[in-house]
Amino acid sequence: MDLTVCTTRRQRLIITDRALVVIVTLTEDEARAQTAQYFFGHGLLGAAIGGDGGSLLSEGGILNLGDGQPVPSFDQINKVLTCFAAEVPEELSTSRRWPKVLPHRRVTFYPRPLISEVTLGWLGALRAKVAGQVNDLEMHIDILEVWKARGALRRWAYPLS
């Protein structure tokens, strides 16, 4: 399967012909702790500013990502779906371009037919309007990978504006 992987500090965006896939590689708590430890060390001050990560499971249903249903094959995903990286369909997870991800990380699929418009700025701001979703998909990709993302979106005929 042909995948295009774009990175940010906390997420990966995977562009395929069937869906946009977002992998959360660092939660907000982990990113804050990482920054605090960088500036203040691993001691008491870094831990106090960075937090203890106690809210990692308090993001509103992270323990029930798949609504108790098994994740369908990649071809059969027809709605926005969030699962753990360990549950990603094999046709994606066995692809040589699929990034190595810890099994407990969140992965969200945004199927191509539900995406009505994609905006990608030259500084990396990406916004995708997704039918049936209250919030649009918004993220920033690395500025050095904007050309790669733009090329993949054009290649698979996403409605790029």
N, C-alpha and C positions, 0 to 999 in steps of 0.2 A: 504494500500500500504506500502511496506517495504522500508524505507528510512534510509540512514546512513548520519548523519549530522556532519561535521567537521568544526571547527571554526578557524578564524584568528582575528586579531584586527579589520580589516576593511571589511571582507567578510565571507560568509558561503559557504561551498561546500556541496552540497547534492548529494549523489551517489545513483542512482536507477538502476534497470535493463534496463531501456529504455533511460536514459540520465544522463549526469552530469549537475547539475544546480548550478549556481553561483549567490548568492545574495550579492549585495553591501550594507553593513550596515552602512558604513561611507565613504563619499567622501574624496578625498585628502584634500580639504579645511577644512572639518570638523575635520579630524584627525590632521591637522596642528594647527587648532585653539584649539583643545582639549589639545595638547601637550604644546602649548604656555601658555594656561591658567593654566595648571598644574605647569609649572615652574615659570611663571611670574604673576600669579593671574588673577583675572577678571577685573583688572583696565585697564588704558590706554595702558600700555606697552604690556600686554597680547593680547589686541585687535589689536594693531598695528602689532605685530609680527604674530599673528594668521590669520590676514586678516578678512574681513567681510563676506566671503562666497558668494560674488557677482557673482562668476563664476560657481555656482552650475548648472545653466541651460545652460552653454556655452560649453558643452561637445560634440557638433556636433550632434544635432538631438535628444536630450533627450525628446523634446516635440512631437516627431513623432516616438516613439519606435516601434509601431506595423504597420507602413506604412499605417495607417488608416484602417487596417483590424482587426476584432476581433480575439482574441487569440483562436486557435483551442483547442480541447480537448487534453490531454496529449498524447494519443495514436496516434493522427494525426500530431504531430509536427515532421516534416521531414527535417527541415533546422535549422540552428542556428537562434534563435529567442530571441529578447530582449523585455521585457514588464515591466510594473509597477507591484509591488507586489499585488496590488489590482486586477490585471487582471489574476493572476495565475489560471489555471484550478482548479475547485473545488475538483477533486479527489486528488490533492496534498495539496491544502490549508486547506482542512478539515481533513487531516491525523493528528493523534495525535502527530507525531514526527515533523511535519512542524513547524519551528521556528516562533515565533511572530516577525513580521516585519512591519515597518511603511508602509502604503499603497503607498507612493511615491518612494519607493526604487526600483532600477533596478534589474531585475531578467533575467538571460540569460540561455537559454537551449541549450545544446550541445548534439544532439541526438546520441545515441550509434552507429548506422550504419556509421556515419561520422567520428568516432574516429578511427584512424589507429594505434596509439601507445600512451601509457601512461607511463611516467617515474615518479617514486616517490622515492626521496632520503630519507635516514634515518633521515635527519634533517628537513624534511618537504617540500622540493622543489618539486612541482608537475608541470609537463608539459604534455599536451595532444596535439597531432597533429590532427588537424581537417581538413578534406577534404573541399576544396573550400574556405578556410579562408587564408588570407594573413599572419596573426599572429596566433601563437599557443596560446592555453589557458595556461597561466603561473601564478602560485600563490604559496604562502607558507602557509601551514597549521600548526597548533600548533604541536610542536614536540611530545607532549604527545598523540596526536591523529593519528600519522602516522600508528600505528598498526591497528587502526580501519579502516582507509581509505584503507590500503593495503588489509585487509581482505575482505572488500566490493568489491573492484575492482576484486579480485580473484574470489569471489563468483559469480559475474555476468559476468565472463569471458571477462573482458576488456583486450585488448592486453598489458599487463603489462610487461615492460622490466627493 
